[in-house]
Amino acid sequence: MSLYNLSTAFPQKLWKNLKSPRFSGTCIILLSCFVLLSCSYVKKVTGKPQPLMENSLISMNEEEVRKKLGEPTMVSLTPENKIIWTYRPEWKIMPDNKGTVYVEFDKGKVTKVIKAEQ
């Protein structure tokens, strides 16, 4: 008998709960919050274009870059005796180069900035 009650009583109780004003009000509030948050997110993404970091760093010295971006994650030297600073995002689930910024110095000045997108 309990299996029969589960299959007949549960849908009836669920339907009564769905028709209650408290449940309907809660759903409307949650839906409104979701719509408002999604609209504000879209506005941030599609708003004014962000300035390119690559162009703003060109011809800066090491101290200026350190003030703007902080300490590099890794510093390396190329075969052409150019210094490359690597900035990686601090925490990622999947290890990849997305979001990594490479800053190349030649004679103390930034010559090239590459931001990995993929």
C-alpha positions in Angstrom: 0.0 0.0 0.0 2.8 2.4 0.7 4.1 2.2 -2.9 0.6 3.0 -4.1 0.4 6.0 -1.8 3.7 7.3 -3.0 2.6 7.2 -6.7 -0.8 8.9 -6.0 -0.4 11.1 -3.0 3.0 12.7 -3.9 1.8 14.3 -7.2 -1.3 15.6 -5.4 0.8 17.2 -2.6 3.3 18.6 -5.1 0.5 20.2 -7.2 -1.0 21.8 -4.1 2.5 23.2 -3.2 3.0 24.6 -6.7 -0.4 26.4 -6.5 0.4 28.0 -3.2 1.0 31.8 -3.1 4.3 31.4 -1.1 5.8 29.1 -3.7 4.7 31.3 -6.6 6.1 34.4 -4.9 9.4 32.7 -4.3 9.7 31.7 -7.9 8.9 35.2 -9.1 11.5 36.7 -6.8 14.2 34.2 -7.9 13.3 34.7 -11.5 13.5 38.5 -11.1 16.9 38.3 -9.4 18.2 36.1 -12.2 17.0 38.5 -14.9 18.5 41.5 -13.2 21.8 39.8 -12.6 22.0 38.6 -16.2 21.2 42.0 -17.6 23.9 43.7 -15.5 26.5 41.0 -16.6 25.6 41.6 -20.3 25.9 45.3 -19.8 29.5 44.8 -18.4 30.5 42.6 -21.3 29.0 44.7 -24.0 29.7 48.1 -22.5 32.6 50.3 -23.5 35.6 48.4 -25.0 38.4 47.7 -22.6 41.7 49.4 -23.3 44.3 47.1 -24.7 46.9 46.2 -22.1 49.4 45.3 -24.8 49.6 48.8 -26.2 49.8 50.5 -22.8 52.8 48.5 -21.6 55.0 49.1 -24.7 58.2 51.1 -23.9 57.7 50.9 -20.1 60.6 50.0 -17.9 60.7 47.1 -15.5 59.7 49.1 -12.4 56.6 50.6 -14.2 55.5 47.1 -15.3 56.1 45.8 -11.8 53.9 48.6 -10.4 51.1 47.9 -13.0 51.1 44.1 -13.0 52.9 43.0 -9.9 55.6 40.4 -9.5 55.9 38.0 -12.5 55.2 34.3 -12.0 58.2 33.3 -14.0 61.2 35.2 -15.5 63.2 33.6 -18.3 65.9 34.5 -20.8 65.7 33.9 -24.6 68.6 32.9 -26.8 68.6 36.5 -28.1 69.3 37.7 -24.6 65.9 39.2 -24.1 64.1 38.8 -20.8 60.5 37.4 -20.7 58.3 37.9 -17.7 55.3 35.5 -17.5 52.1 36.3 -15.6 49.8 33.4 -15.1 46.4 33.4 -13.4 46.7 32.2 -9.8 44.2 29.4 -9.8 42.8 27.3 -12.6 40.9 24.0 -12.8 42.4 23.0 -16.2 46.1 23.7 -16.8 46.3 25.7 -20.0 47.8 29.0 -21.2 44.5 31.0 -21.3 44.9 34.3 -19.6 48.7 34.1 -19.4 50.5 37.3 -20.3 54.1 37.3 -21.7 56.0 40.6 -21.4 59.3 40.8 -23.4 62.0 43.2 -22.4 64.9 44.4 -24.5 67.5 46.6 -22.9 65.2 47.4 -20.0 62.2 48.4 -22.1 59.1 46.5 -23.0 59.2 45.5 -26.7 56.4 43.0 -27.0 53.3 41.9 -24.9 51.4 38.8 -25.7 48.2 37.7 -24.0 47.2 34.1 -24.6 43.6 33.8 -25.4 43.4 30.0 -25.9 
